[in-house]
Amino acid sequence: MVDTVYQGLVYGTVRPVPGLSSLYRLYCKLAADVGCANLPSPGISWSAHPVLFVVNLAILLPPMTILAGLVALSLWGWRTEQRNLNRRDSRPPIDTAIRESMER
């Protein structure tokens, strides 16, 4: 998913989302648009299909953003837990021995 967005930004070509190319063909048949061309199998280029390119990125970006947020949240929680464990390990042990009084 990340590599698809990277290819889109750097090379201007993205792999089509599964099912999106069939929707595009259905739209072309219903609209009877003369400008509709066959989609290339390796990817959708910005120069040939700019609308489909943007739609493809719009479908890919929200799940990728959510996934990145979940990964960041889990790493942040793990880091906080590790910091608390390290803090607990660095403290001296609590002295729980019962002492007898020295005054007799």
C-alpha positions in Angstrom: 0.0 0.0 0.0 2.8 2.4 0.9 4.7 1.5 -2.2 1.7 2.2 -4.4 1.5 5.8 -3.0 5.2 6.2 -3.4 5.0 5.1 -7.0 2.1 7.5 -7.5 4.1 10.4 -6.1 7.4 9.7 -7.7 6.6 8.0 -11.0 3.0 9.2 -11.6 1.7 5.6 -11.9 -0.3 3.5 -9.4 -1.5 0.0 -9.4 -5.3 -0.1 -9.6 -7.3 -1.0 -6.5 -9.0 -4.4 -7.1 -12.4 -3.9 -8.6 -11.8 -0.2 -9.5 -10.9 -1.0 -13.2 -14.1 -3.0 -13.6 -16.1 0.0 -12.2 -14.2 2.2 -14.7 -15.2 0.0 -17.6 -18.8 -0.1 -16.4 -18.8 3.8 -16.2 -17.4 4.0 -19.7 -20.1 1.7 -21.1 -22.9 3.5 -19.3 -21.6 7.0 -20.2 -20.6 5.9 -23.7 -17.6 8.2 -23.4 -15.4 8.2 -26.4 -12.4 9.3 -24.3 -12.4 6.1 -22.3 -9.5 3.9 -23.1 -8.4 0.5 -21.9 -6.6 0.6 -18.7 -3.1 -0.7 -18.8 -2.6 -3.7 -16.7 0.6 -2.6 -14.8 -0.9 0.7 -13.5 -2.9 3.9 -13.9 -0.8 6.8 -15.0 -1.5 10.5 -14.2 -1.0 11.6 -17.8 -3.5 9.0 -19.3 -6.2 8.9 -16.6 -5.9 11.8 -14.1 -9.4 11.3 -12.6 -9.0 7.6 -12.1 -5.5 8.2 -10.7 -6.9 10.6 -8.0 -9.8 8.3 -7.2 -7.4 5.4 -6.8 -5.2 7.5 -4.4 -8.4 8.7 -2.5 -9.3 5.0 -1.9 -5.8 4.0 -0.8 -4.9 7.0 1.5 -7.6 6.6 4.3 -6.8 3.0 5.2 -3.1 3.7 5.0 -3.5 6.7 7.3 -5.5 4.7 9.8 -2.9 1.9 9.7 -0.1 4.3 10.3 -2.0 5.9 13.2 -2.6 2.5 14.8 1.1 1.5 14.4 2.2 4.9 16.0 -0.3 4.4 18.8 0.9 0.9 19.6 4.6 2.0 19.5 3.8 4.9 21.8 2.1 2.6 24.2 4.9 0.1 24.1 7.5 2.8 24.7 5.5 4.1 27.7 5.3 0.6 29.1 9.0 0.1 28.6 9.8 3.4 30.3 7.7 2.5 33.3 9.3 -0.9 33.6 12.8 0.6 33.4 11.9 3.2 36.0 10.6 0.4 38.3 13.8 -1.7 37.8 16.1 1.2 38.5 14.6 1.9 42.0 16.1 0.2 45.0 13.9 -2.5 46.5 11.4 -1.5 49.2 12.6 -2.5 52.6 9.7 -4.4 54.2 11.6 -6.0 57.1 10.1 -5.5 60.5 12.6 -4.0 62.8 12.8 -4.4 66.6 13.1 -1.3 68.5 16.5 -0.5 70.0 15.0 1.0 73.2 14.8 -1.5 76.0 
